[in-house]
Amino acid sequence: MSALNSSLLKNLSFVRPEYFYITGFSGSPLLKYYFLALLFMYIVAVFGNAFVILMIIIDQSLHVPKYLGIVSLALADLGETNALIPNLIKTFLFDSQFISYDACLANMFFVFFFSGVQALTLVVLAYDRFIAICLPLRYHAIVNNYFMSVILLSVWSFIAVLIGVLVGLITRLSFCKTNVVESYFCDHGPIYKMSCNDNTINSAVAKLCSALLIYAPLISIILSYLGIFLALSKITTWAGRLKALKTCISHLLLVGVFFLPVVSTYIAALTFTLNLNSRILSTSLSSAIPPMLNPIIYVLNTKEFKVYLLKLIKKRSSVNDNI
């Protein structure tokens, strides 16, 4: 009977808040400059990635497997940027720190979903470079548009299911103590940790997601490049090695831009005791900077993009001359 009463009391005390309160930054005089920087990053990311996607769609010569991967990455960049930065600016610049329960879960899903797509797309692009350099004669037999489309669709579907489970498990939690989220968006960790019932499964799934979407992709990419460097060492001339390595420069920069801020933030959190403002600043910038830099890297380090841009410039100048 006591067990029945205990279970009944537990069910009666289950609390699902109507809204969460996002704490964000507190008392920093430099906040306006931070939000101006965020706005600049947002504009560059949106227009830059949209331009890259449009360029690949229009130019038939770019309809090859590698650029399907770049489209996937650009779409993920657009998605994460729009899921994160407008809400961040609205929340703190316009003092709108309350967010409904359902909107919070939706925000959490999209931020983690697009971030996961970014990570696994970089793995797919690493695989593309590995096959191109280690098995050049078999590259077109192994990697084609159909194969790349299936792989990328599988990546998007897998991450949708994984993050769907991660976010869906939040609905089993009771928030009877507080609804204050100490972060800059509806972050999974701070939310599940403030629940007042058992959150063991939430913690386990969070660790699984970190392993699958941060550590495993980084290790896979490192292993791919170990294989690539081993293949390069077998090329007899330095000119040949540099020519092959040059095809990987863009991807290496993308990997560095995505993973270095994330890894640095994790190391800083483990090494130092970061106050709330410092933690929010480092994690928000590590999410906002890659989508801004990625399209710049594509255009400046990819021969096909530069050739296409030159075509556009020449066409524009010839039109102006005719006028």
N, C-alpha and C positions, 0 to 999 in steps of 0.2 A: 504493500500500500504506500509506503514511504517512497519507493522507487517511482510509483505512478504519480504521486504528488510532485516529486522532483521533476519528472518529465513534463508534467502539465505546466509547472511554474516556468520551466525553460521555454516552452512554446509560447506562453503568455508574454514572456519578457523579450521575445524576438522583436528587434527594432530595425526598421528600414527607414532611414531618414528621408524626408521630402527633398532635401538639398544638402550639398556639401559646401563648406566654406574654404576657399583656396587662400592660404596665408600669403604666399609670395614674398616679395621683398618687404623689408621694414626699415624706414627711416634713413634711406640713403639719398644724399643731395645730388648724386650723379645719375639718378634713374632716368631723367629725361634724355640724356645722351645715350644711355643703353637702349632705350626704346627707339630713338632715331636710328641707331645702328641696326636694330632689328628690322625696322621698316625698310631700310636700304637693302639689307640681306633678302628680305621678302620680295621686293620688287625685282632685284637681280635674279633671284632663284626662279620666280614665276616666268618672267619674260625670257630668261636664258634657256630654261628647260623646255618651254613651249616652242621656242625658236629651233632648238635641236630636234624635237619631235617632228615639227613641220618640215624641216630640212630633209630629214630621213624619209618622210612620207612622199615628198615631192620628187626628190632625186632618185631615179630608178637605179643608178649605180650603187646606191647605199642599201639596196634591198638584199643584204647578205646576212648570214647568221650573226656575226659580231654586232651589227647595228640593231638587230632585234634585241640583243642584250642591253644595248645602250638605251633603246626606247623604254625597256622595262625599268631601267635605273632612273631615267628621266621622269617617267610616270610616278615612280615611288617618291622621287624627290619632290615633285609637285604635290603629291598627296600628303606627305609628311609636313611640308611647309604650310599648306593650307589647313591642316588639322591642328597645327601647333601655334604658329606665330599670330594669326588674327585673333585667336582666343586669348593668347598671352597679352597682347596689346589691349584688347577690350577689357580683360579682367583687371589689370592693374592701372592702366592709364585712365580708364573711365570709372574706376572704383566699382567694378561689377564682379565682386569676388564670390558671389553665391552662384552655384550651378545645380540644376535639378539632378536627382539621382540618375534618371535614365540618360540625360545629356552627358553626365559625367562618365558613365560606362561607355557610351558611344565615343566620346573623346578619347578615353583610354584605349579602346579597341583600335581606332584609326591611327593613333600615334605609334603604337607598338606594331601594328600590322605593316605599315609602310616602312618603318625602320627595319623590320625583319626582312621585307622584300629587298631593301637595299643591300643588306648583308649577304643574303643568299644569291642575289644577282651577281655580286662581285665574285662569288665562288664559281658561278657558271661562266663568267668571263675569264676567270683564271684557268678553268678547264679548256676553254676555247684556245687560249694562248698556249697551254701545255700541248694540246694536240697539234697546233700549227707548227710548233718548233720541234717537238720530239718525234712526231709522226707526219712530217710535211707531205709525203707522197700519198698518205691515206686521209689527209685532212678533209677533202671534199667528199670522200666516201662516207666518213664518219659524221662530220658536222655539216648539216644542210639546214635550210629554212624550216622544214617540217620538224626535224629533230630538235632544233633550238626552240621552236614554238611549243612543242610538247613539254620540254624540260621547264621552260619558263611558266607555262600554264600550271604544271605540277607544283612549282615553287609557290606561286600565288595561292593555289588551292590549299597546299599543306600549311602555309602560314595562316591563312584564314581560319582553318580548323583549329590550329594550335592556339592562336590568340583568342579565338572564340571560346575555347575551353578555359583559358586563363581568366578572361573577363567574366564568363558565365558563372564561374565558381564564386565570384564576389557576391552573387545573389543569395548564397547560403549563409552569409555572415550577418551577424547582428551588431548594430552600432549603438549600444546603450550608454556608452561613456561620452563620446564626443563625435562631432561631424566635421572637425577642423582638419584639413589636409595640409600638412607642412611641406608644400611643394609649389611649383609654378603651373602645374596642370593636374589633371586627375591621374596621378601617378599610382601605379599598382602597389608598390611596396608600402608607402605611407598609409594607403587606404586599408589593405588587408591587416596590417600590423595594429591598427587601432580598433579592431573588432573585439568583442567581449565573449565570443564563443570560440570553439576550437578552430584554428586556422592552419593546422598542420598540412593539410592537402594543398592549400593555397601556397604555402611556403615551398612545398615540394615541386609544384608545377612552375612556380616562379624560377626556381633553380634550374629546372629542366629547360625552360625557355632561354635562360641565360646561357646554358651550355650549348643548346642547339643554334642559337641566333647570334652569339658573340664568340664564344671560345672555339666551337667546332668550325665555323667559317674561317676564322683567323688561322687555325691550325691547318685546315685544308689548303688555304692559299699559300701558306709557308711551304707545305709539302710539295705543292704544284711548282713553286719557284725553285725548290731544291732540285726537282727533276729537270726543270728548264735550264738551270745553271750547269747541271751535269751534262746535259745535251750540248750546251754551248762550249763546254770545255773540250768536247771532241771535235769541234770545228778548228781546222788547222790555222787559219789566218785571223788576226785581230779584226780586220775589216769585216770579215764574215760574221764574227761574233757580235760586233757592234751593230751591224745591219739587222741581225736577228733580234738582238736585245732592244733595239729602237722600237720594234713593234709592240713591246711590253711597257714602254715608258708611261703611256696614258693610263693603263690599268694600274701600274704601281702607284702612280700619283693618286688615283681614285681610292685605292686601298689605304694609302697613308692618310688621306684627308678624312676618310670615314673612321678608321680604327684608332689612329693616334689620339684624337681627342677623347674617345671613349675609354681607351686603356689608361691614358693620363689621368682622367677623372677618377677611375677606379683606384689607381695607385695613390693618388692624392688623398682619397677618402680613407684608405688603409693606413697611410703614413702619418697624416695630420688629422687633427680634429677641426673640421671645417665648420664655421658658423653657417646658419641658414642662408644668408645672403651669398656667401662664397660658393656654397654647394649649388644653389639655384643658378648663379651666374655661370659656373663651369659646365653644368649639365645642359643648360639651355643653349649655350653657345656651341657645345659639341653636337647638338642636334640641328642648329640653324646654319652653321658654317658649311658643311658638306654640300647641301643642295644648292648653295650659292656658287661654290667653286667648281662643282662638277661640270656644268656646261662650258665654263671658261677653259677647263682642261681639255674637254673634247675638241673645242674649236682650235685652240693654240697648238695642240700636240697631235692632231690627226690630219694626215695629208689630204684625205678625201674631203674633209670639212673645209680646209683652207682652199682647195681647188674650187669647191662649190661657191665659197664666199667670193673668190676672185671673179668667177663667172657672173655672179650677181652684181658686183661692183662695175665690171666692164659693161654689162647690159644696161645698168643704170646710167653710166656715163655716156654710152652711145645714144640712149633715149634723150638725155639732156642736150647732147650735141645736135640732134635732129630738131629739137625744139628751138 
